[in-house]
Amino acid sequence: MARSPSGTHPGKGRPPEPGEDVWDLFARIHGDLRRTLAGRLRPFRLLPSEYQALSLLARGPQTLGELGRALGLTPAAITDLTGRLRRRALLTRERNPKDARSTVVRLSPRGERSRQEAKATFRRSLRQVERRIPPPVLAELRSGLAELTAALGEAEAARPGPAGLPPSRPARRTRR
């Protein structure tokens, strides 16, 4: 990607345009964060999606389906991603003891070390960015993001479920 005269990527670090849609701004910031994360993960030979998978697995083993849903990946994509991580000995795969039709993946000791090292490097780079933001502005940002998260959760909970039913009332099965 070409660099601007200031040495930054076009659009990266650019202040919001007057009247810029907040969702466009979030999308731009998300892209900037993903590029930053990808750059910081390069020495660890991890892609952002691989790092996310290792971070989720640090909480405990999961089935391929659970991990795929958490990452928003298709069954084929999660199989490919976990295959890459398994070949590098960052996770293990085994038959699910509760359901032999599914597979459970778990972080290997090597995967946990890689995740911790990558996380420490990425966190250091984020702290460098945070130090450039005045503390009151950072506190406002945290508060605003907490409110946004709550509002998104409320909106999702209020969204109609299948066939227009509220999500709190599951659809009834009909007998044939």
Backbone as JSON, one array per atom type, in Angstrom:
{
  "sequence": "MARSPSGTHPGKGRPPEPGEDVWDLFARIHGDLRRTLAGRLRPFRLLPSEYQALSLLARGPQTLGELGRALGLTPAAITDLTGRLRRRALLTRERNPKDARSTVVRLSPRGERSRQEAKATFRRSLRQVERRIPPPVLAELRSGLAELTAALGEAEAARPGPAGLPPSRPARRTRR",
  "N": [[0.85, -1.17, 0.0], [0.57, 2.22, -0.8], [2.33, 4.91, 0.75], [1.47, 7.9, 2.47], [2.69, 11.34, 2.2], [3.31, 11.94, 4.87], [4.16, 9.58, 5.87], [2.41, 7.74, 6.86], [-0.11, 5.21, 6.38], [-2.59, 5.71, 3.84], [-5.51, 7.18, 5.11], [-5.14, 6.0, 7.57], [-4.99, 6.85, 10.91], [-6.17, 9.2, 10.35], [-8.12, 12.02, 11.13], [-11.67, 12.08, 12.05], [-13.97, 12.91, 9.47], [-15.91, 15.92, 9.14], [-19.2, 15.3, 10.06], [-18.96, 12.63, 9.41], [-20.17, 9.34, 9.25], [-20.75, 7.47, 12.17], [-20.56, 4.69, 12.14], [-19.06, 4.2, 9.86], [-16.7, 5.3, 10.73], [-16.07, 3.56, 12.86], [-15.67, 1.23, 11.35], [-13.4, 1.97, 9.89], [-11.54, 2.35, 11.98], [-11.52, -0.24, 13.01], [-10.36, -1.6, 10.83], [-7.83, -0.36, 10.86], [-6.89, -1.25, 13.37], [-6.84, -4.04, 12.92], [-4.87, -4.17, 10.91], [-2.69, -3.22, 12.39], [-2.55, -5.18, 14.4], [-2.01, -7.43, 12.78], [0.54, -6.74, 11.83], [2.01, -6.72, 14.23], [1.78, -9.36, 14.94], [3.19, -10.72, 13.03], [5.98, -11.46, 13.56], [5.52, -13.71, 15.1], [4.48, -15.49, 13.43], [1.69, -15.62, 13.13], [-1.64, -15.19, 12.06], [-4.22, -12.67, 12.37], [-6.76, -13.98, 12.77], [-5.92, -16.49, 13.63], [-4.61, -15.86, 15.99], [-6.83, -14.9, 17.41], [-8.29, -17.28, 17.64], [-6.53, -18.81, 19.25], [-6.63, -17.24, 21.54], [-9.32, -17.53, 22.3], [-9.33, -20.26, 22.83], [-7.69, -20.32, 25.02], [-9.35, -19.95, 27.11], [-10.47, -22.38, 27.45], [-11.09, -25.78, 26.25], [-12.84, -26.26, 23.12], [-15.49, -27.21, 20.88], [-15.14, -27.71, 17.33], [-17.28, -26.49, 16.05], [-18.25, -24.66, 18.01], [-16.03, -22.96, 18.27], [-15.82, -22.03, 15.65], [-18.28, -20.62, 15.38], [-17.87, -18.62, 17.32], [-15.81, -17.2, 16.15], [-16.97, -16.44, 13.83], [-16.76, -17.97, 11.51], [-17.04, -20.17, 8.68], [-17.79, -23.75, 8.57], [-15.86, -24.98, 6.89], [-13.83, -23.05, 6.83], [-13.06, -22.89, 9.55], [-12.1, -25.45, 9.94], [-9.89, -25.4, 8.23], [-8.36, -23.34, 9.44], [-7.88, -24.38, 12.07], [-6.51, -26.64, 11.31], [-4.12, -25.57, 10.26], [-3.04, -24.48, 12.62], [-2.77, -26.79, 14.16], [-0.9, -28.27, 12.68], [1.34, -26.76, 13.23], [1.72, -27.36, 15.81], [0.33, -25.87, 17.74], [-2.13, -26.29, 18.74], [-4.27, -28.99, 19.81], [-6.25, -31.67, 18.52], [-9.08, -33.65, 19.17], [-11.37, -36.4, 19.43], [-14.64, -35.62, 20.46], [-15.48, -36.35, 23.74], [-18.07, -36.31, 24.66], [-19.7, -36.36, 22.47], [-19.29, -38.22, 19.84], [-19.46, -37.5, 17.21], [-18.36, -35.04, 16.86], [-15.51, -32.8, 17.05], [-13.05, -31.83, 19.41], [-11.05, -29.06, 20.18], [-8.03, -27.96, 21.66], [-5.77, -25.77, 23.35], [-2.3, -26.2, 22.96], [0.66, -26.63, 25.02], [2.74, -25.28, 23.69], [1.21, -23.61, 22.01], [-0.03, -22.0, 23.92], [2.21, -20.63, 24.95], [3.01, -19.22, 22.64], [0.72, -17.63, 22.25], [0.73, -16.07, 24.6], [3.17, -14.66, 24.33], [2.71, -13.24, 21.93], [0.48, -11.75, 22.7], [1.54, -10.13, 24.74], [3.33, -8.53, 23.27], [1.54, -7.22, 21.49], [-0.1, -5.88, 23.34], [1.75, -4.12, 24.48], [2.2, -2.41, 22.3], [-0.35, -1.31, 22.03], [-0.55, 0.07, 24.44], [1.34, 2.05, 23.98], [-0.02, 3.59, 22.11], [-2.25, 4.34, 23.65], [-0.99, 6.01, 25.52], [-0.7, 8.32, 24.11], [-3.13, 9.49, 24.16], [-5.04, 11.8, 25.93], [-5.71, 11.22, 29.42], [-8.43, 11.92, 30.39], [-9.88, 11.84, 27.98], [-9.47, 9.22, 27.17], [-10.8, 7.89, 29.25], [-13.41, 8.77, 28.74], [-13.78, 7.58, 26.24], [-13.66, 4.84, 26.93], [-15.95, 4.7, 28.54], [-17.94, 5.46, 26.69], [-17.7, 3.34, 24.84], [-18.49, 1.22, 26.47], [-21.17, 1.9, 26.86], [-22.05, 1.74, 24.2], [-21.65, -1.01, 23.72], [-23.51, -2.09, 25.53], [-25.9, -1.04, 24.44], [-25.9, -2.27, 21.92], [-26.16, -4.93, 22.73], [-28.71, -4.83, 23.9], [-30.23, -4.17, 21.66], [-29.83, -6.44, 20.1], [-31.02, -8.38, 21.74], [-33.65, -7.56, 21.57], [-34.28, -8.07, 19.0], [-36.33, -9.73, 16.66], [-36.82, -13.27, 16.77], [-36.6, -16.49, 15.07], [-39.04, -16.78, 12.51], [-40.3, -14.44, 13.27], [-40.72, -14.59, 16.0], [-40.18, -13.55, 19.39], [-36.83, -13.61, 20.76], [-36.74, -14.65, 23.34], [-38.7, -16.51, 23.52], [-38.72, -19.62, 22.47], [-39.2, -21.19, 19.27], [-41.91, -23.43, 18.76], [-41.88, -26.92, 18.34], [-43.44, -28.86, 15.9], [-45.35, -31.83, 15.86], [-45.21, -34.61, 13.71]],
  "CA": [[0.0, 0.0, 0.0], [1.36, 3.44, -0.88], [2.32, 5.73, 1.96], [1.27, 9.33, 2.24], [3.92, 12.07, 2.48], [3.64, 11.94, 6.3], [4.69, 8.27, 6.21], [1.36, 6.85, 7.34], [-0.97, 4.65, 5.34], [-3.73, 6.58, 3.57], [-6.68, 6.93, 5.95], [-4.74, 5.55, 8.89], [-4.7, 7.96, 11.79], [-6.85, 10.39, 9.83], [-9.24, 12.39, 12.01], [-12.98, 11.94, 11.41], [-14.47, 13.99, 8.63], [-17.12, 16.5, 9.72], [-20.41, 14.6, 9.64], [-18.69, 11.23, 9.05], [-21.03, 8.38, 9.93], [-20.03, 6.81, 13.25], [-20.29, 3.29, 11.77], [-17.93, 4.23, 8.93], [-15.52, 5.56, 11.56], [-15.74, 2.29, 13.53], [-15.12, 0.31, 10.34], [-12.03, 2.41, 9.6], [-10.71, 2.07, 13.16], [-11.38, -1.7, 13.04], [-9.35, -1.94, 9.83], [-6.53, 0.09, 11.36], [-6.49, -2.16, 14.45], [-6.49, -5.34, 12.33], [-3.56, -4.04, 10.26], [-1.7, -3.1, 13.45], [-2.43, -6.5, 15.0], [-1.33, -8.3, 11.81], [1.95, -6.38, 11.84], [2.6, -7.14, 15.5], [1.77, -10.82, 15.01], [4.05, -11.28, 11.99], [7.14, -12.2, 14.09], [5.08, -14.95, 15.73], [3.9, -16.29, 12.34], [0.28, -15.78, 13.4], [-2.6, -14.28, 11.46], [-5.17, -12.22, 13.4], [-7.78, -15.01, 13.07], [-5.26, -17.55, 14.39], [-4.43, -15.3, 17.35], [-8.16, -14.89, 18.05], [-8.62, -18.67, 17.99], [-5.72, -19.2, 20.4], [-7.15, -16.5, 22.69], [-10.56, -18.18, 22.73], [-9.0, -21.58, 23.38], [-7.05, -20.12, 26.32], [-10.43, -20.03, 28.1], [-10.81, -23.78, 27.62], [-11.34, -26.49, 25.0], [-14.11, -26.02, 22.45], [-15.7, -27.99, 19.67], [-14.9, -26.92, 16.13], [-18.48, -25.69, 15.81], [-18.27, -23.54, 18.96], [-14.96, -22.04, 17.91], [-16.19, -21.41, 14.38], [-19.32, -19.61, 15.63], [-17.28, -17.5, 18.06], [-14.98, -16.44, 15.22], [-17.76, -16.08, 12.66], [-16.2, -18.69, 10.36], [-17.78, -21.33, 8.16], [-17.15, -25.01, 8.96], [-14.65, -25.21, 6.08], [-12.78, -22.1, 7.25], [-12.55, -23.24, 10.89], [-11.31, -26.67, 9.76], [-8.62, -24.96, 7.65], [-7.61, -22.57, 10.46], [-7.38, -25.28, 13.12], [-5.51, -27.52, 10.69], [-2.84, -24.83, 10.22], [-2.52, -24.37, 13.99], [-2.39, -28.14, 14.61], [0.36, -28.62, 11.99], [2.42, -26.02, 13.9], [1.69, -27.85, 17.2], [-0.2, -24.83, 18.62], [-3.34, -26.84, 19.36], [-4.51, -30.41, 19.6], [-7.64, -32.03, 18.15], [-9.44, -34.99, 19.61], [-12.8, -36.7, 19.35], [-15.39, -35.1, 21.6], [-15.92, -37.48, 24.56], [-19.52, -36.22, 24.89], [-20.4, -36.56, 21.19], [-18.26, -38.74, 18.94], [-19.59, -36.91, 15.87], [-17.69, -33.74, 16.79], [-14.1, -32.73, 17.42], [-12.7, -30.81, 20.4], [-9.69, -28.52, 20.03], [-7.51, -27.32, 22.87], [-4.46, -25.14, 23.21], [-1.16, -26.99, 23.41], [1.59, -25.76, 25.78], [3.42, -24.4, 22.73], [0.23, -22.62, 21.6], [-0.2, -21.04, 25.03], [3.4, -19.76, 24.98], [2.93, -18.31, 21.48], [-0.36, -16.67, 22.5], [1.16, -15.13, 25.64], [4.21, -13.79, 23.77], [2.07, -12.34, 20.97], [-0.4, -10.84, 23.45], [2.39, -9.15, 25.42], [3.83, -7.6, 22.25], [0.44, -6.4, 21.01], [-0.53, -5.0, 24.44], [2.74, -3.03, 24.59], [1.98, -1.44, 21.22], [-1.59, -0.58, 22.34], [-0.26, 1.02, 25.53], [2.02, 3.2, 23.37], [-1.07, 4.41, 21.51], [-3.04, 4.91, 24.74], [-0.23, 7.1, 26.16], [-0.85, 9.53, 23.28], [-4.49, 10.0, 24.35], [-5.18, 12.36, 27.29], [-6.5, 10.33, 30.29], [-9.88, 12.14, 30.41], [-10.45, 11.41, 26.71], [-9.46, 7.76, 27.21], [-11.89, 7.49, 30.15], [-14.67, 8.99, 27.99], [-13.84, 6.55, 25.21], [-14.04, 3.57, 27.58], [-17.35, 4.83, 28.95], [-18.76, 5.44, 25.47], [-17.69, 1.99, 24.29], [-19.32, 0.39, 27.35], [-22.56, 2.22, 26.53], [-22.33, 1.17, 22.88], [-21.76, -2.45, 23.89], [-24.8, -2.36, 26.17], [-26.96, -0.74, 23.48], [-25.9, -3.33, 20.91], [-26.71, -6.12, 23.37], [-30.15, -4.62, 24.04], [-30.82, -4.23, 20.31], [-29.8, -7.85, 19.68], [-32.01, -9.1, 22.53], [-34.98, -7.15, 21.13], [-34.47, -8.5, 17.61], [-37.2, -10.92, 16.56], [-36.17, -14.55, 16.5], [-37.1, -17.17, 13.87], [-40.45, -16.63, 12.16], [-40.84, -13.27, 13.93], [-40.93, -14.8, 17.43], [-39.14, -12.93, 20.21], [-35.8, -14.6, 21.06], [-36.93, -15.26, 24.65], [-39.7, -17.57, 23.39], [-38.29, -20.47, 21.36], [-40.24, -21.72, 18.38], [-42.39, -24.75, 19.15], [-41.78, -27.96, 17.31], [-44.71, -29.53, 15.63], [-45.2, -33.28, 15.67], [-45.72, -35.1, 12.42]],
  "C": [[0.89, 1.23, 0.0], [1.25, 4.22, 0.42], [2.12, 7.19, 1.57], [2.58, 10.05, 2.55], [4.3, 12.05, 3.95], [4.19, 10.59, 6.76], [3.65, 7.31, 6.75], [0.61, 6.28, 6.15], [-2.12, 5.6, 5.09], [-4.92, 6.19, 4.44], [-6.32, 6.53, 7.37], [-4.36, 6.75, 9.75], [-5.36, 9.26, 11.37], [-7.99, 10.74, 10.77], [-10.57, 12.23, 11.28], [-13.32, 13.16, 10.57], [-15.68, 14.62, 9.33], [-18.35, 15.77, 9.16], [-20.19, 13.15, 9.24], [-19.57, 10.31, 9.89], [-20.21, 7.61, 10.96], [-19.68, 5.37, 12.89], [-19.16, 3.2, 10.76], [-16.63, 4.45, 9.71], [-15.1, 4.28, 12.29], [-15.12, 1.31, 12.55], [-13.67, 0.68, 10.01], [-11.09, 2.08, 10.75], [-10.48, 0.56, 13.27], [-10.31, -2.15, 12.04], [-7.96, -1.55, 10.27], [-6.01, -0.85, 12.46], [-6.09, -3.52, 13.9], [-5.13, -5.28, 11.64], [-2.44, -3.95, 11.31], [-1.46, -4.46, 14.09], [-1.67, -7.44, 14.06], [0.17, -8.01, 11.8], [2.67, -6.85, 13.09], [2.68, -8.66, 15.63], [2.74, -11.47, 14.02], [5.28, -12.02, 12.56], [6.78, -13.54, 14.72], [4.47, -15.92, 14.72], [2.44, -16.61, 12.61], [-0.53, -14.75, 12.62], [-3.56, -13.81, 12.56], [-6.23, -13.27, 13.75], [-7.17, -16.16, 13.88], [-5.04, -17.11, 15.84], [-5.76, -15.3, 18.1], [-8.55, -16.3, 18.49], [-7.83, -19.12, 19.21], [-6.22, -18.5, 21.67], [-8.44, -17.12, 23.21], [-10.28, -19.53, 23.38], [-8.27, -21.47, 24.72], [-8.08, -20.18, 27.44], [-10.86, -21.47, 28.35], [-11.09, -24.44, 26.28], [-12.72, -26.18, 24.44], [-14.25, -26.98, 21.28], [-15.37, -27.09, 18.49], [-16.07, -26.0, 15.85], [-18.54, -24.47, 16.72], [-17.23, -22.49, 18.59], [-15.28, -21.31, 16.61], [-17.25, -20.33, 14.55], [-18.74, -18.39, 16.34], [-16.44, -16.61, 17.15], [-15.74, -15.98, 13.98], [-17.26, -16.74, 11.38], [-17.1, -19.85, 9.95], [-17.1, -22.61, 8.64], [-15.85, -25.28, 8.17], [-13.51, -24.31, 6.54], [-12.21, -22.46, 8.62], [-11.72, -24.52, 10.82], [-9.93, -26.31, 9.2], [-7.76, -24.26, 8.7], [-7.06, -23.5, 11.53], [-6.37, -26.28, 12.57], [-4.14, -26.86, 10.63], [-2.22, -24.77, 11.61], [-2.06, -25.73, 14.52], [-1.06, -28.56, 13.97], [1.55, -27.92, 12.63], [2.48, -26.34, 15.39], [1.22, -26.78, 18.19], [-1.5, -25.26, 19.27], [-3.41, -28.32, 19.07], [-5.97, -30.61, 19.26], [-7.88, -33.44, 18.63], [-10.94, -35.17, 19.46], [-13.47, -36.2, 20.62], [-15.88, -36.28, 22.45], [-17.43, -37.48, 24.82], [-20.34, -36.5, 23.64], [-19.37, -36.96, 20.15], [-18.36, -38.17, 17.53], [-18.83, -35.59, 15.74], [-16.26, -33.84, 17.32], [-13.89, -31.6, 18.41], [-11.27, -30.37, 20.12], [-9.3, -27.85, 21.34], [-6.13, -26.78, 22.6], [-3.37, -26.09, 23.7], [-0.27, -26.08, 24.26], [2.34, -24.79, 24.86], [2.49, -23.29, 22.24], [0.0, -21.57, 22.66], [0.99, -20.1, 25.12], [3.35, -18.75, 23.84], [1.88, -17.24, 21.71], [0.09, -15.63, 23.52], [2.22, -14.16, 25.12], [3.6, -12.77, 22.81], [1.2, -11.31, 21.69], [0.43, -9.75, 24.13], [2.9, -8.1, 24.43], [2.72, -6.66, 21.78], [-0.02, -5.43, 22.09], [0.44, -3.84, 24.62], [2.49, -1.98, 23.51], [0.68, -0.66, 21.47], [-1.37, 0.43, 23.46], [0.48, 2.25, 25.0], [1.0, 4.15, 22.74], [-1.88, 5.09, 22.61], [-2.32, 6.08, 25.41], [-0.34, 8.4, 25.38], [-2.22, 10.18, 23.45], [-4.6, 10.55, 25.77], [-6.08, 11.46, 28.15], [-8.0, 10.64, 30.33], [-10.56, 11.68, 29.11], [-10.52, 9.89, 26.66], [-10.57, 7.24, 28.11], [-13.24, 7.67, 29.46], [-14.86, 7.93, 26.92], [-14.28, 5.22, 25.81], [-15.51, 3.6, 27.98], [-18.28, 4.75, 27.74], [-18.82, 4.05, 24.85], [-18.51, 1.03, 25.15], [-20.8, 0.64, 27.05], [-22.95, 1.64, 25.17], [-22.52, -0.34, 22.96], [-23.1, -2.83, 24.5], [-25.95, -2.13, 25.19], [-27.04, -1.8, 22.39], [-26.49, -4.62, 21.48], [-28.22, -6.03, 23.51], [-30.84, -4.74, 22.68], [-30.87, -5.68, 19.82], [-30.85, -8.64, 20.43], [-33.42, -8.78, 22.07], [-35.3, -7.59, 19.71], [-35.36, -9.72, 17.56], [-36.39, -12.15, 16.2], [-36.74, -15.17, 15.23], [-38.6, -16.96, 13.72], [-41.1, -15.49, 12.93], [-41.1, -13.44, 15.41], [-39.86, -14.08, 18.22], [-38.11, -13.99, 20.61], [-36.0, -15.28, 22.41], [-37.93, -16.41, 24.6], [-39.32, -18.46, 22.21], [-39.47, -20.97, 20.54], [-40.63, -23.11, 18.84], [-42.22, -25.72, 17.99], [-43.13, -28.6, 17.13], [-44.44, -31.01, 15.41], [-45.81, -33.67, 14.34], [-46.34, -36.44, 12.59]]
}
